[in-house]
Amino acid sequence: MLDHGQDPDVVTLGSLLRGLWYGGQFSQAFALQRAVEKKGLRPNIAIYNILIDGLCNLGLVKEAGELFSRLSCKNIQPTGHTYTIMINGLCKHGKNEEAFDWLVKMVESGCSSNCAPYGVLLHYVSDKLDQHFPISRTFVAKLYGLLGSDGISDSLKDLLENCLRRLEKLRLQTS
């Protein structure tokens, strides 16, 4: 497209990047993003969400975090969805505590969000309990505290309280 003198708009760029990611052509996705930036097209947060999600799916959560950190230099504001992508990527790769730190960053930044990032963390915590993985009671308590301070729905609080009860039951079984 660029070789033929046609510059993509942001929507076309997003479609092309998704296609490259799903096709396993990761380096080409970043090359395309850099090429269109050189031509003057300023990618929006949706484009960066695609790139961050792709990196997380590859297990490159450190690189995804670095890309996320560079957003402010480009005067691009992350959305609740951007934070959810990071939280999900970290949880998928067993970094629940770090995911919690990202959730705190989201709340502290004043970024408005729905319950999705909380749900992602609760899903992974609950899943690990089912697999009898050691989940820190402190981690669950911190998450519960954040849920309470952010005015999250009673259904999410109920789910977290259920996780705490299951944690206690597992602790008693292993004592």
C-alpha positions in Angstrom: 0.0 0.0 0.0 2.7 2.4 1.0 4.8 1.3 -1.9 2.0 2.3 -4.3 1.8 5.8 -2.8 -1.4 5.2 -0.8 -1.3 6.2 2.8 -3.6 4.3 5.1 -5.9 6.1 7.5 -6.0 5.0 11.1 -8.8 2.5 10.6 -7.0 0.8 7.6 -3.8 0.8 9.6 -5.6 -1.0 12.5 -6.9 -3.6 10.1 -3.5 -4.2 8.5 -1.8 -4.5 11.9 -4.4 -7.0 13.2 -3.9 -9.0 10.0 -0.1 -9.0 10.4 -0.3 -10.0 14.1 -2.8 -12.8 13.4 -0.6 -14.0 10.5 2.4 -14.2 12.8 4.2 -11.3 11.0 5.2 -9.4 14.1 8.2 -7.5 12.8 6.2 -6.4 9.7 3.5 -5.0 12.0 6.0 -2.8 13.8 7.7 -1.9 10.5 4.4 -0.8 9.1 3.6 1.3 12.2 6.9 3.0 12.0 6.6 3.6 8.2 3.2 5.3 8.5 4.4 7.4 11.4 7.3 8.6 9.2 4.8 9.6 6.6 3.0 11.7 9.1 0.1 9.6 10.2 -0.3 9.7 14.0 -1.5 6.4 15.3 -4.2 6.7 18.0 -4.7 4.6 21.2 -6.6 1.9 19.2 -3.4 1.3 17.2 -1.2 1.1 20.2 -3.8 -1.2 21.9 -3.3 -3.6 19.0 0.5 -3.5 19.3 0.4 -3.9 23.1 -2.0 -6.8 22.9 0.1 -8.5 20.3 3.2 -8.2 22.5 1.3 -9.5 25.5 0.0 -12.5 23.5 3.6 -13.3 22.6 4.5 -13.2 26.2 6.5 -10.0 25.7 4.8 -8.2 28.6 8.0 -6.3 29.5 8.1 -4.9 26.0 4.4 -4.2 26.1 4.9 -2.2 29.3 7.7 -0.3 27.7 5.5 0.6 24.7 2.7 1.6 27.1 5.2 3.9 29.0 6.1 5.6 25.7 2.5 6.6 25.1 2.8 9.8 27.3 5.8 10.9 25.2 3.5 10.8 22.2 0.7 12.7 24.0 -1.5 9.6 23.8 -3.7 8.9 26.8 -4.2 5.2 27.7 -7.8 4.0 28.1 -9.3 1.5 30.5 -9.1 -0.9 27.7 -5.3 -0.3 27.4 -4.9 -1.1 31.1 -7.1 -4.2 30.8 -4.9 -5.4 27.9 -1.8 -5.1 30.1 -3.5 -6.7 33.1 -4.8 -9.6 31.1 -1.3 -10.1 29.5 0.4 -10.1 32.8 -2.1 -12.5 34.4 -1.9 -14.9 31.4 1.8 -15.1 32.1 1.5 -15.7 35.8 2.3 -12.1 36.9 -0.8 -11.5 39.1 1.0 -9.2 41.6 2.4 -7.1 38.7 -1.1 -7.0 37.2 -2.4 -5.7 40.4 0.2 -2.9 40.4 -1.1 -2.0 36.9 -4.7 -1.9 38.2 -3.5 0.5 41.0 -1.8 2.6 38.3 -5.0 2.8 36.4 -7.0 3.9 39.4 -4.4 6.4 40.5 -4.2 7.9 37.0 -7.9 8.6 37.1 -8.5 6.5 34.1 -12.2 5.6 34.0 -12.9 2.0 33.3 -15.7 -0.5 33.6 -15.2 -3.6 35.7 -13.2 -5.4 33.0 -9.7 -5.1 34.6 -11.1 -6.2 38.0 -12.9 -9.1 36.3 -9.7 -10.2 34.6 -7.8 -10.3 37.9 -10.6 -12.1 39.7 -10.8 -14.6 36.9 -7.2 -15.5 37.2 -7.2 -15.5 41.0 -10.3 -17.8 40.9 -8.7 -20.0 38.2 -5.5 -20.4 40.3 -7.5 -21.4 43.3 -9.2 -24.1 41.3 -5.7 -25.4 40.3 -4.6 -25.2 44.0 -1.9 -22.7 43.2 -0.7 -20.7 46.1 -2.4 -17.3 45.9 -1.2 -14.8 48.5 -4.0 -13.9 50.9 -2.4 -10.4 51.0 -2.8 -10.2 47.2 -6.5 -11.0 47.5 -7.0 -8.6 50.4 -5.3 -5.8 48.5 -7.6 -6.5 45.5 -10.6 -6.5 47.8 -9.5 -3.2 49.3 -9.1 -1.6 45.9 -12.5 -2.9 44.8 -14.1 -1.3 47.9 -12.3 2.0 47.4 -13.3 2.3 43.7 -17.0 1.6 44.2 -17.1 -1.6 42.2 -20.2 -3.6 41.9 -21.4 -5.9 44.7 -21.3 -8.9 42.4 -17.5 -8.5 41.9 -17.1 -8.0 45.7 -19.1 -11.2 46.2 -16.8 -13.1 43.8 -13.8 -11.9 45.6 -15.2 -12.8 49.0 -15.9 -16.3 47.6 -12.2 -16.4 46.6 -11.2 -15.5 50.1 -13.4 -18.2 51.5 -12.0 -20.8 49.1 -8.5 -19.7 50.1 -9.3 -20.2 53.8 -10.7 -23.6 53.0 -7.6 -24.6 51.1 -5.4 -23.3 53.9 -7.3 -25.4 56.5 -7.1 -28.5 54.3 -3.4 -28.3 54.0 -2.8 -27.5 57.8 
